[in-house]
Amino acid sequence: MNNPASLATNDTRRGSLACVGMGMTLGSHLTPLARSHIEQADVVFAGLSDGIVELWLQRMHPDVRSLQPYYREGKSRLQTYREWVELMMAEVRAGKRVCGVFYGHPGIFAWSPHKAIEAARAEGFQAHMEPGVSAEDCLYADLGIDPGRFGCQHFEASQLLFYERRIDPTGYLVLWQVALVGDRSLGRFATGPAYRQLLVDLLVQDYPPEHEVIIYRAATLPIEDPGIRRVALRDLPHVPMSAEETLVLPPAFPLRPNRAMHTRLAELDSMEQAGSIA
């Protein structure tokens, strides 16, 4: 005779979770596999801040639940993200196929998808992350940057203030969420010029104050152009910025050859040609 508790457990574990990326530009970036996860789900959770995008998503699925109402000024974003995880997991535990849809790539600057997938797998459910076209991908294309040419560092702007990090001004530096820089409460939607001045004070230790920086925003609608503004680093505190904008610092100095390493490599090349090393 079957154990009822065992049956209940097996039934519950039919639930699954897929967190997919919507891409940045409405309609044109959604992959066929991400669309398939959305259309085949029992319930879809939308971590999207644009009502137009949510309406477009509702054309693909009749049960789309917005996660945006859980945000509130003064409320920690971490608390909101934990609530998102619990909302998705409640439906997974109920045996449903759940799909979470997020801007860009669901694993880039997105805490909840990682935690939800981690929780689902820990409880024995199937969980999958489907990548999407991210703001980083759009940035490289729109600004004509090849990160392999000079190298590229990425930091969340507040993390750069809170911790001692090493900046290499001979490569590209990309700073995310500059509009929120210095927010220790995780409950604000923006910080002001004085906070950006602290960021500039840190950056001018490695860059000239007149160094040209780029404020970038990826296009989210097909009729839009990407936002690209160029300003001097010293002027950054006085330039309004939105949460969707990213700061790019191009290389300020040329690459410097590592003479000692070149010498060692030349020695190895000579030994290899002589057949003395494998």
C-alpha positions as CSV (number, residue, x, y, z in Angstrom):
1,M,0.0,0.0,0.0
2,N,1.3,3.4,-0.9
3,N,2.3,5.8,1.8
4,P,0.0,9.0,1.5
5,A,2.8,11.2,2.8
6,S,5.1,9.8,0.1
7,L,2.5,10.4,-2.6
8,A,2.0,14.0,-1.4
9,T,5.8,14.5,-1.6
10,N,6.0,13.1,-5.1
11,D,3.0,15.1,-6.3
12,T,4.5,18.3,-4.9
13,R,7.8,17.7,-6.6
14,R,6.2,17.8,-10.0
15,G,6.6,21.6,-9.6
16,S,9.4,23.3,-11.4
17,L,11.0,26.7,-11.8
18,A,12.5,28.5,-14.8
19,C,13.9,32.0,-14.6
20,V,14.3,33.5,-18.0
21,G,15.7,36.6,-19.5
22,M,13.5,39.0,-21.5
23,G,16.4,40.7,-23.1
24,M,16.6,44.5,-23.1
25,T,14.6,45.6,-26.2
26,L,11.0,44.6,-26.1
27,G,10.2,41.7,-28.5
28,S,13.5,41.5,-30.4
29,H,15.7,39.9,-27.7
30,L,13.4,37.1,-26.4
31,T,14.9,33.8,-27.4
32,P,12.7,30.9,-28.6
33,L,13.6,28.8,-25.6
34,A,12.7,31.6,-23.1
35,R,9.4,32.1,-25.0
36,S,8.7,28.4,-24.7
37,H,9.2,28.4,-20.9
38,I,6.8,31.4,-20.6
39,E,4.1,29.8,-22.8
40,Q,4.3,26.3,-21.1
41,A,4.3,27.6,-17.5
42,D,1.2,27.4,-15.2
43,V,2.0,30.7,-13.7
44,V,4.4,33.5,-14.8
45,F,5.9,36.1,-12.4
46,A,7.2,39.3,-14.0
47,G,10.1,41.2,-12.4
48,L,9.7,44.0,-14.9
49,S,9.3,47.7,-14.2
50,D,7.6,48.7,-17.5
51,G,3.8,48.4,-17.8
52,I,4.1,48.1,-21.5
53,V,6.4,45.1,-21.3
54,E,4.0,43.5,-18.8
55,L,1.1,44.0,-21.2
56,W,3.2,42.4,-24.0
57,L,4.0,39.5,-21.7
58,Q,0.3,38.9,-21.0
59,R,-0.3,38.3,-24.7
60,M,1.9,35.1,-24.3
61,H,0.3,33.9,-21.0
62,P,-3.0,34.4,-19.3
63,D,-1.6,34.3,-15.7
64,V,1.1,36.9,-15.4
65,R,1.7,38.3,-11.9
66,S,3.7,41.5,-11.5
67,L,6.3,41.6,-8.8
68,Q,6.6,45.4,-8.9
69,P,4.0,46.2,-6.2
70,Y,6.3,44.7,-3.6
71,Y,8.7,47.6,-4.0
72,R,8.2,50.5,-1.6
73,E,10.2,53.7,-0.8
74,G,12.1,53.1,2.4
75,K,11.6,49.3,2.3
76,S,14.8,47.3,1.9
77,R,15.1,45.9,-1.6
78,L,16.6,42.8,-0.1
79,Q,13.3,42.2,1.8
80,T,11.4,42.7,-1.5
81,Y,13.6,40.2,-3.3
82,R,13.1,37.6,-0.5
83,E,9.4,38.1,-0.9
84,W,9.7,37.4,-4.6
85,V,11.5,34.2,-3.9
86,E,8.9,33.0,-1.5
87,L,6.1,33.9,-4.0
88,M,7.6,31.8,-6.7
89,M,8.5,29.0,-4.4
90,A,5.0,28.8,-3.0
91,E,3.7,28.0,-6.4
92,V,6.5,25.5,-7.1
93,R,5.7,23.7,-3.9
94,A,2.1,23.6,-5.0
95,G,3.2,21.5,-8.0
96,K,3.0,24.2,-10.6
97,R,5.4,25.0,-13.5
98,V,6.6,28.4,-12.6
99,C,8.4,30.9,-14.8
100,G,10.0,34.1,-13.5
101,V,10.7,36.7,-16.2
102,F,13.3,39.3,-15.7
103,Y,14.9,42.1,-17.7
104,G,18.0,41.3,-19.7
105,H,19.8,38.3,-18.3
106,P,18.1,36.8,-15.2
107,G,21.4,36.1,-13.5
108,I,23.0,39.6,-13.9
109,F,22.2,42.1,-11.2
110,A,19.3,40.0,-10.2
111,W,19.4,38.5,-6.7
112,S,16.0,36.7,-6.6
113,P,16.4,34.4,-9.6
114,H,19.7,32.9,-8.2
115,K,18.1,32.5,-4.7
116,A,14.9,31.0,-6.1
117,I,16.7,28.4,-8.2
118,E,19.0,27.6,-5.3
119,A,16.0,27.1,-3.0
120,A,14.1,25.0,-5.6
121,R,17.0,22.7,-6.2
122,A,17.7,22.3,-2.5
123,E,14.1,21.1,-2.1
124,G,14.4,18.6,-4.9
125,F,12.6,20.5,-7.7
126,Q,13.8,21.0,-11.2
127,A,15.1,24.6,-11.7
128,H,16.7,26.2,-14.7
129,M,18.1,29.6,-15.7
130,E,17.7,30.6,-19.3
131,P,20.1,33.5,-20.3
132,G,19.0,36.6,-22.2
133,V,20.6,39.6,-23.9
134,S,21.8,41.8,-21.0
135,A,22.5,45.5,-20.7
136,E,26.2,44.5,-20.8
137,D,25.8,42.9,-24.2
138,C,24.0,46.0,-25.5
139,L,26.6,48.2,-24.0
140,Y,29.4,46.5,-25.9
141,A,27.5,46.7,-29.2
142,D,26.2,50.3,-28.8
143,L,29.5,51.8,-27.7
144,G,31.7,49.7,-30.0
145,I,33.7,48.2,-27.1
146,D,35.6,44.9,-27.4
147,P,36.4,43.8,-23.8
148,G,39.2,41.6,-25.0
149,R,41.2,44.5,-26.4
150,F,42.2,46.3,-23.3
151,G,40.3,44.3,-20.6
152,C,37.2,45.3,-18.7
153,Q,36.3,45.6,-15.1
154,H,32.8,45.6,-13.8
155,F,31.7,46.8,-10.3
156,E,28.5,47.7,-8.6
157,A,29.1,51.4,-7.8
158,S,28.3,51.2,-4.1
159,Q,30.5,48.1,-3.7
160,L,33.4,50.2,-5.1
161,L,32.8,52.6,-2.2
162,F,32.2,50.1,0.5
163,Y,35.3,47.9,-0.1
164,E,38.9,48.3,-1.1
165,R,39.1,47.3,-4.7
166,R,41.9,47.7,-7.3
167,I,41.1,49.7,-10.4
168,D,43.1,49.3,-13.6
169,P,42.8,52.6,-15.6
170,T,44.5,51.1,-18.6
171,G,41.3,49.0,-19.3
172,Y,37.6,49.8,-19.4
173,L,35.8,50.3,-16.1
174,V,32.0,49.8,-16.0
175,L,30.1,50.9,-13.0
176,W,26.5,49.8,-12.4
177,Q,23.7,51.5,-10.4
178,V,25.6,54.8,-10.0
179,A,22.3,56.5,-9.4
180,L,22.1,54.5,-6.1
181,V,25.7,54.8,-5.2
182,G,26.4,55.0,-1.4
183,D,22.9,53.7,-0.4
184,R,23.5,51.5,2.7
185,S,19.9,51.1,3.5
186,L,18.9,49.3,0.3
187,G,15.6,51.2,0.6
188,R,16.2,54.3,-1.6
189,F,15.5,54.7,-5.2
190,A,18.2,57.2,-5.8
191,T,21.0,59.1,-4.0
192,G,22.1,62.7,-4.8
193,P,25.0,64.7,-6.1
194,A,26.9,64.5,-2.8
195,Y,27.0,60.7,-3.0
196,R,28.2,60.8,-6.6
197,Q,30.9,63.3,-5.5
198,L,32.3,60.6,-3.1
199,L,32.5,58.2,-6.1
200,V,34.3,60.9,-8.1
201,D,36.7,61.5,-5.2
202,L,37.6,57.9,-5.3
203,L,37.9,57.7,-9.1
204,V,40.2,60.7,-9.5
205,Q,42.8,58.8,-7.5
206,D,43.3,56.8,-10.7
207,Y,41.8,59.0,-13.5
208,P,42.4,62.7,-14.5
209,P,39.4,64.8,-13.4
210,E,38.9,65.9,-17.1
211,H,38.7,62.2,-18.3
212,E,35.7,61.7,-20.5
213,V,33.2,59.2,-19.2
214,I,30.1,57.7,-20.8
215,I,26.6,57.5,-19.3
216,Y,24.8,54.7,-21.1
217,R,21.3,53.4,-21.2
218,A,20.2,50.4,-23.3
219,A,17.1,50.9,-25.5
220,T,14.1,49.0,-24.1
221,L,11.6,49.7,-27.0
222,P,12.3,49.1,-30.7
223,I,11.5,52.7,-31.5
224,E,14.1,54.0,-29.1
225,D,17.8,54.7,-29.5
226,P,20.3,53.9,-26.8
227,G,21.1,56.7,-24.4
228,I,24.7,57.8,-24.7
229,R,26.0,60.9,-22.9
230,R,29.6,62.0,-22.6
231,V,30.8,64.2,-19.7
232,A,34.0,65.0,-17.9
233,L,34.5,62.8,-14.8
234,R,34.6,65.9,-12.5
235,D,31.1,67.0,-13.7
236,L,29.5,63.6,-12.9
237,P,27.9,64.7,-9.6
238,H,25.9,67.5,-11.3
239,V,24.5,65.3,-14.1
240,P,21.1,63.7,-13.3
241,M,21.2,59.9,-13.7
242,S,18.5,57.3,-13.7
243,A,18.7,53.8,-12.1
244,E,18.8,52.3,-15.6
245,E,22.0,54.1,-16.6
246,T,25.5,52.7,-16.4
247,L,28.8,54.6,-16.2
248,V,31.7,53.6,-18.5
249,L,35.2,54.9,-18.1
250,P,37.3,54.3,-21.1
251,P,41.1,53.6,-20.7
252,A,42.9,56.6,-19.4
253,F,46.4,55.4,-20.0
254,P,48.2,53.1,-22.4
255,L,49.0,49.5,-21.5
256,R,52.5,49.2,-20.0
257,P,54.6,46.2,-21.1
258,N,55.7,43.8,-18.4
259,R,59.4,43.7,-19.3
260,A,60.3,41.0,-16.8
261,M,57.6,38.7,-18.0
262,H,58.6,39.3,-21.6
263,T,62.2,38.3,-20.8
264,R,61.0,35.1,-19.1
265,L,58.7,34.2,-22.0
266,A,61.6,34.7,-24.4
267,E,63.7,32.3,-22.4
268,L,60.9,29.7,-22.4
269,D,60.5,30.2,-26.2
270,S,64.2,29.6,-26.7
271,M,64.2,26.5,-24.5
272,E,61.2,25.1,-26.3
273,Q,62.8,25.6,-29.7
274,A,65.9,23.9,-28.5
275,G,63.8,20.9,-27.4
276,S,64.8,21.2,-23.7
277,I,61.2,21.5,-22.4
278,A,58.1,19.7,-23.3
